[in-house]
Amino acid sequence: MYNIIYSSLGVCASKGFFADGISAGLKKEGAKDMAFIYSEDECEVASVFTTNKMCAAPIRHFREMGNVKSNFIVINSKNANAMTGKAGIEDIKEVLSNSPLHVKNPIMSSTGVIGVRLPKVKIIEGMKLFDLRKRDSSSASRAIMTTDTFPKEISFNVKLDDGSSFNIGAIAKGAGMINPAMATMLCFITTDAKVSRAEMQEILDEVVKTTFNAISVDGDTSTNDTVLLLANSRSGAYDKEAFKEALFKVMHFLALEMVRDGEGATKLVTYKVSGARDDREAEIAAKALSDSLLVKTALFGEDPNWGRIASTIGASGVEAYEEKLKISFDNLCVYDRGEILFDAEMEKKCAVIMQHKKFTISCDLGVGEGSFKAYGCDLGHEYVKINADYRT
């Protein structure tokens, strides 16, 4: 047995880890725009990246490094260093060659505008402002924000039965260009658990499927999506099941925070699909719902248009039948295996549910045992306004 307890230290909760954010002049008005994460001990590193074929230079550079240990990540906002070719990788090498002393195999991560070379001089000068003894997770989380309206961080202390314990914490950014194949997101997770790279990678690959790979804001997949998990083993403690559950809690919380902070979003909606032929078909249907523009705009208008739900499932390509499908808004069933329950009174009740900031749309396909949950938000005027002039 084990006990997972919330802590407020974010990415600095794990022993031996430090982090902070500074202003390097990449953003306007002195806003923080660069961050670091540093460990006194070298770390095993597990990773998950975007599925976009046009992956950014920081991801390509990391892959060139191979399975090395590292103890330092530098993150910049405002510039994605994507679609910059070989020059983008050379820029990273030059920047990292100016890393602080005691840094081993530094990693760079970037977010922002695509198709612009890194402002190397500003970033190199910015790194000189890093104080590797600072433990300010909140400052680091603010520095990596782009269109985010609030910082995203979380941490837990995990107490094991034998009296030992380990910590796990994270910061993340993400609000738009988010699709269920990772999101326009960066997430940096630290732990002092004594876990091997291979086992850590195995667990990360599994947990990402039901967290970051289950969310959607607008259906677009970024060039820079990154999850990095660093373990320095400082605690000497580890339990696989406890670690897996704690990692899920971290990633699930941050995933939902990204959807809640979706550009212009006013609602966080869970799409719960059950009764599918298998889990994969349930996943396809749930993600189709979270990604549908027609569904998203109905959410924004607070219109319980269950017909759009049925249509989206039917178009998703999974096995589904009109006479077996069941659709509910929270606990109100509006369509039950061929019977329409959606009368005027039901519409009023569903409309009230859709005024809530969080609710669930459930769909039982009635053909098997498969199930999956996806998460999405509405899409309205503010999203268009933000993305119409993102570069400016």
N, C-alpha and C positions, 0 to 999 in steps of 0.2 A: 504493500500500500504506500501511498504518498499523498502529500498535501500541497496544492498549488496556491500560493498566496500572492495577491497583487502587490506590486511595489511601485513607487513613483519616480524611479531613477532612469527610466527609459533605456537607451542604448548604453548608458554608463552603469547599469545595475550589476553587470558581471564584474567580478574581481579583476583588476589589472587593466580595465578598459577606460579610455578617456575620449572625450569628444567636445567640440565647440564649433561655433559658426562665427564668421567675420565678414566684414564688407571689403571687397576688393575693387569696388567701382564698376561691377558688371551690371548691377541694377541701379535705378535712379534713386536719388535722395538718400543715399547712404544705407539702403536696405541691405541686410545680410545676404550674401550670395555665394559664399564658399564655406565648406565644412570639412572637418576631418574626423576620422575614427582611428584611434591608436591603441595598441595593446603592448604592454611591457614585454610580453612573451609572444613568440611567433605562433601563428594560428593555422590550424587546418581550415581550408576554405571549401565550401560547397556553393554551388551556383545554379541558377536557372535564368535563362535569357529569353528575349523576344523570339517569336517565330517569324517575324518580318525578314524577308530575304535581304532587305537593304539595312542590315544591322549596322549600328553606329561604330565608329572607330574605337571607343573604349571597350566594347565587347570583343571586337576583333583582336585588340591588343591583349586583353586578358586571356583569350584562347591561345594566343601565341606563347604566353608565359608557361603554359602547361600546368601540371598539378604541383605547384610550388606552395610553400608556406609563406604567409605574409603577416605583417603586423600594422599595416597602415593603408587607409583609404582616403583619398582626397576627392571631394565632390564639388562640382561647380554647377550653378544654375545659369539660366539665360542663354546658354549656347549648348546645343546637343552634340556638336562635333560629329554629325552624321552627313553622309553623302560628300565627304571631304577626301575620299580616296586614300592613297598611301601617305599623302601629306598629313592627313589627320592623325595617323598612327605615329608619324615622325614627330608631330607636335606634342603628342602625349609623352613620348620618350624624352623629349627635351624638357618638358615640364617636370617629369618625375626624376630626372637627373638632378634637379634642384630641391629634392625632398629633404626634410630635416635629418639630422644625424640620428643614428640608432634605428633607422627605418630599413626594413628588409622586404625586398620584392614589392614595392608600393603598387597599389591599384588605383586607377582613376575611373571615375564615373561622372557622367554629364547629363544634363537635361536642359531643354530649351528649344531655340529655333534651329531648324534643319538647314544645312547647306551653307554654313558660314564657318570659316576657320576660327579656331580658338584664339582668344586674345591672350596670347602666351605671356606677354610682359606683365599684364595685370594679374594673371593667375600666379605667376612665379613670385611677384612682389607680395601677393596676398598670402602665400604660404609662409613668408617671413613673419607674418603676424600671428601664426599659430602658436599657441602655448600648449604643449603636449601634456601639461599637468592639469589642464582644465577638465572638469567633469560637468558639462552643461549640455545635457541631451536636448533640452528645449531649444537652446540657441542653435544647435546643429540642425534640428528638424525644421526650424524656421528658415535657415539659410538655403535649404534645398527646395523650397516651395517655388512653384511657378504660378499657375492660376489657382492654386489651393487658397481657400479662405481661412484655414486654420491648420496648425501643425499637427502631426500625427505621430504619436509615440506610445509605447506600452512596455511593461516589464513585469516579471513574476519571479518569486523565489520558490524553489521546489524543494520541499523537505521530504527526505526518504525515511523509511522505517528504521534504518540502522543509525539514525542520528545525523547523517551527513546531509548536505544540501548543495544545490547549484542554482545559478541564476540564468535568466534569459531575458533579453530586452531588445527593442528595435525602434528605429525611426523609419518613416516612409513619406513619400510624396505621391500625389496622384489625384486628379480631379476631372480631366478630360482626355480625349483620345484613348478611351478605355474599352477594351473588347475582351470577351472571354477566351483569350489565348495569351494570357497575361494582359497587363494594362499599360497605359502610359504612366509608368510608375517606376520608382526606385524604392527599394526596401533593403535596409541594412540591419542584420540581426547579429547580436553578439551573445556568446554564452561562455561560461567558465566550466561547463560540463566536460568531463574527460571522455570524449567520443571520437571515434576514428573518422577520417574523412569519408571512407567508403560507406559507413553506416549513416553518417550525417547526410550524405548525398541521397542515399536510398530513401530516408525518411522525408527529406525536403521534396523530392520528386513526387512522393505520394501525397503529402499534405497540400502541395500547390494546386492539385487537381480540384479540391473542394473549397479553395479559398480564392487566391488571385486568379485562377483560371475559371472561376465561376461568377465573375462580376462583369457588368457591362454598363457603360454610360452612353456611348454613341456608336459602338460597333467598329471603331477604327483601332488598328494595332500599330503601336509605335515602333520606331527604330531603336529605341534605347532601353526598353523594359529590362529591368535587372533586379534579381534577388541575390544577395550575397549573405552567406551565413558563416561567421567566423567563430571558431572554438579554440580557446587557449589552454584548456584543461586545468586552470589554476585551482579550481575547487577540489579536484581529485575525485569527484562524485559523479555517478551516472546510473541511470536506469532507463532502458530503452522505451518502455511504455510511458513512463513519466515524462521523458523528453519529448516523445511524439505528441502527447496531449498538450504539453506546455507550448510546443512549437505551433500546434494547431490554434491554440488560444491566441497567441501573438498574431499569427497571420490572418486568422478569421476576423479578429477585431480590426486590424488595419485595412483589410479588404472592404469591410462594411463602412469604415470611415471614409474610404475613397468614394464609394457610391453615394454616401450621405453628402459628401462634398462635391458631387458631380456638378460640372459647370452649369449654374442656374437651376440646379435640382431642388425640388421641394419635397420629394417623397423617396423613401427607401422601400422597395418592394421585394419580397421573397417570392420566387416562383417555385412552388413545390410540385414536382411531377412524380406520380406514383403509378403503379399498375402498368408500366411499360413492358415491352417484351423482354428487355434486359436493362441493366444500368446504363449502357452506352446510349440506347435509344431514349431513355429518360433524360440523359444529359443533353442530347441533341434538341429535344423538344423544349426543355427548360431554357436553354441558351437561345433558342429561336425566339422565345417569348421575351427574354430580357433584352434582346437585340432589336426587336421589331419597332420601327418608327411609328407605325400606326398604333401599336399598344402604348408606346411612350407618350404620344400626343394625347391619347385618351386619358392617360393618367394625369397629365398636366391639366386637362380640362375637367378632371374629376368626373369623367363619364364612365359608368360601369358597363361599357360596351363588351359584353361577354362574347358577342359574335366575332370580334376581332381575336379573342383568345382562341376560339374554336378554329377559326380560319388559319391562324398562325401554326397551330399544331398540325392541322391537315396539310399545310404546305411544307412542313419541316422534313417530310419524307419518312417519318417513322410509321410503324404499324398503328393505325388508329381508326376507329369506327364511330359513326354518329350515334349508334344505338348503345355503345358501351361507355362513352365519354361522360365524365362528371366534372362540373366546374363550380368552384366556390370562391367567394370573397370572404376571407377570414372564415367564420363558421356558418356563413349563409350560402346555401347551395342554390344556384340559379338555373342550373341545367343538370338533369339527372337521367342519364342513359336514354335519351330520346324524349324525355318529358321537360317541357319548358316551364320553369317555376317563376320566371321573371315577369311578375305582374307589376302594376303601378306601386303597390305597397312595398314590394321587394326592391324596386328600383330606388325608392326613397331611402331604405335602410342601407343599400349598397353605396349610395351616394354619400351617406354619412361616413361610412368606412373609408371611402376614397379621399375624404378630407383629412384623414389622419396622416401624420408624417411617416408612419410605418404600418404596413399591413401585408397580408399574405394572399396570393392568388394560388389556389390549389387545383390541380387537374389530375384526376384519376382516369387513366386510359382504359383500364379494365381488361387488359389482354395478358398481363404477366406479373412478375414480381419486381421489375426494375424500378429504381427510384433515384432522384437527384434533386438538389436544390441549387438554383441559380439566383443571382441578386442583381437588381437593376434599379433605375430611377426614371423619372419623367424627363421630358425634353420640351423646353419652351423658348420664349423669346430671348432670355438672357444668354442661353447657350449660343444662339446665332450671333448675338451682339459681341460676345467674348471672342468667338473664333473668326468673325469677319475681319477683325483688325489685330489678330494675335501678334504679328510681327512688329506692330507699332505700339 
